[in-house]
């Protein structure tokens, strides 16, 4: 039996950062901007909608390497790198000294996917080896929505909403038809996954591989 889905971050550059432990909770916030209109002689003005503000996602991660006795900064360093400027990214211009850090996607199974920039991060080391090497850390991540059409709210997997565009990590023994049955409730749709990932042999996908699971085409009524 497969274990629980592991949460992970995938950066714009393709780097995958696994969460050693799934977060205990996620905090999602969203705000809109409204402005009062001119309403002379009225007790209260009519509010006019201006625009939506980017959603935010806050989560806390626990990173612990006490079982291996290795430096936990290997993992915290990967997270901190997400806030570093990368001059190889699209839109960078060396002549204008213009560059930016990468955007990231937080994934948790097929339930949640959030494309964002890392606005703020706080790392707190809480346990050390006798020589001072840090073995445990708590990380607070503040993510801010990057694109409007890439963010979807938490959804009930049993609802009739479209399947999320997400990423699936292949476990030992899985084939594309089984993965299609899991995500689409229809094993015959394995070709959608194969085409999206340039898979040649649907029965030879290696364990640990990350597959993009595309949304099902929307049927329009004529």
C-alpha positions, 0 to 999 in steps of 0.5 A, a space after each residue: 500500500 502506498 504511503 501518504 502523499 508528500 508535500 513538496 516545492 518545485 521551483 521555476 528551474 525544476 528543482 524539487 524540494 521535498 517536505 521531510 514532514 507534511 505541514 500540520 496546517 495551511 493558512 490561506 488569505 485573500 483580500 479585495 480592494 473596494 472604494 466608496 463612491 460619492 454618495 451625497 445625502 446618504 448615510 453610507 456610500 456604495 462600495 465599488 470593486 477595484 481589484 483583487 489582491 494576490 492570495 497568500 499561503 503561510 505554512 510551517 515546516 519541520 526539518 529534522 535530520 537527527 536520525 541520520 546525524 547530518 547537517 539540516 542546513 542542507 535542507 534549509 539552504 535549498 529553501 533559502 536559495 529560492 529567495 536568491 536572484 537567478 540571472 538565468 531566468 526569463 526576463 533577466 537583463 545583464 545590461 540593465 542589471 535586472 534579475 529576480 528569484 524564481 517562482 515556486 509551486 507548492 504541491 500536496 498530492 492532487 488536492 492543492 497546488 499554489 504557484 507563488 513567489 517566496 515573499 518571506 522566510 524565517 528559519 529557526 534552528 532548534 536542536 544541535 549536535 554536540 559539536 554545534 551542527 544543527 540537526 533540526 529546524 523550523 521554517 515559516 514560509 510566506 508565499 504570495 500568489 504569482 498568477 491569477 489563473 494558476 491558483 486554485 482553492 482547496 477542493 474536495 477530491 470527491 466534488 465534481 470540479 475539474 481535475 487539478 493540474 498537478 504533479 504526481 510522484 510515481 511509486 513502485 509498481 505504478 503504471 500510467 493506466 493506474 495513475 489515470 484511474 487514480 486521477 481521472 477515475 478512468 484508466 483509458 485516459 493514460 494517453 493524456 498523461 503520456 503525451 504531457 510527459 513525453 512518455 514512450 513506454 507507459 509500463 516502464 515509468 521509473 519509481 520516483 519520477 514526477 509526472 504532470 497530470 493535465 486537466 481534463 478537456 472542458 466539454 462545451 455544450 453546443 
